[in-house]
Amino acid sequence: MQEGQIDFTYAAEQTVHAVVNVHTKTIVRQPDNPIMEWFYGDRYSNRPREEEGIGSGVIISADGYIITNNHVIENAENMK
């Protein structure tokens, strides 16, 4: 390691087992667009559809509290 660089090896070894996947489901609607509906019909209607997302988080306590970034869970209907 070069002089002046910080060694994160210890911190990484202590936390690598605390990183988790965060799966989300969100219900979204297409904005109304009459031109697209005219060309594509019901396939482009304003029906709700489910979007799935995935991100990461870190377990911060023994009882399972997880922290993650807001953009991972924003507007989520369901998280696991």
C-alpha positions in Angstrom: 0.0 0.0 0.0 1.3 3.4 -0.9 1.9 6.0 1.8 -1.1 8.2 2.6 -3.7 5.7 1.4 -6.3 4.3 3.8 -6.5 0.6 4.3 -10.2 -0.5 4.2 -9.4 -4.2 4.5 -10.5 -4.5 8.2 -13.7 -2.6 7.6 -14.6 -4.7 4.5 -13.9 -7.9 6.3 -16.3 -6.9 9.2 -19.1 -5.8 6.9 -19.1 -8.0 3.9 -21.6 -10.5 5.5 -24.0 -7.7 6.3 -24.7 -6.7 2.7 -28.1 -7.8 1.4 -30.3 -7.7 -1.7 -33.4 -5.6 -1.5 -36.2 -6.6 -3.9 -39.1 -4.2 -4.6 -42.4 -4.2 -6.4 -44.1 -0.9 -7.6 -47.4 -0.3 -9.4 -47.0 2.2 -12.2 -49.3 3.7 -14.8 -48.4 4.9 -18.3 -49.3 8.6 -18.8 -52.3 9.0 -21.2 -51.1 9.3 -24.8 -53.9 9.2 -27.4 -51.5 9.0 -30.3 -49.8 5.9 -28.9 -53.2 4.4 -28.1 -54.4 5.0 -31.6 -51.3 3.2 -33.1 -51.0 0.4 -30.5 -54.5 0.1 -29.1 -55.0 -1.4 -25.6 -51.4 -2.4 -25.4 -50.6 1.2 -24.6 -53.5 1.9 -22.3 -53.3 3.5 -18.9 -53.6 0.1 -17.1 -51.5 -0.3 -14.0 -48.5 -2.6 -14.3 -46.1 -4.0 -11.9 -42.4 -3.0 -12.0 -39.8 -5.0 -10.1 -36.5 -3.5 -8.8 -33.4 -4.6 -7.0 -30.8 -2.8 -5.0 -28.6 -3.4 -2.0 -28.6 -2.6 1.7 -26.6 -3.2 4.8 -27.8 -4.9 8.0 -27.0 -2.5 10.9 -28.3 -4.3 14.0 -28.7 -7.8 15.4 -32.5 -7.6 15.1 -32.3 -7.1 11.3 -32.6 -3.4 10.7 -31.4 -2.6 7.1 -30.4 0.7 5.6 -30.4 1.4 1.9 -30.6 4.4 -0.5 -34.0 6.1 -0.9 -34.0 5.5 -4.7 -34.0 1.7 -4.1 -37.3 1.8 -2.1 -38.9 5.0 -3.3 -42.6 4.4 -4.2 -42.3 0.7 -3.5 -45.5 -1.2 -2.7 -43.7 -4.3 -1.5 -40.1 -5.0 -0.3 -38.4 -8.2 0.5 
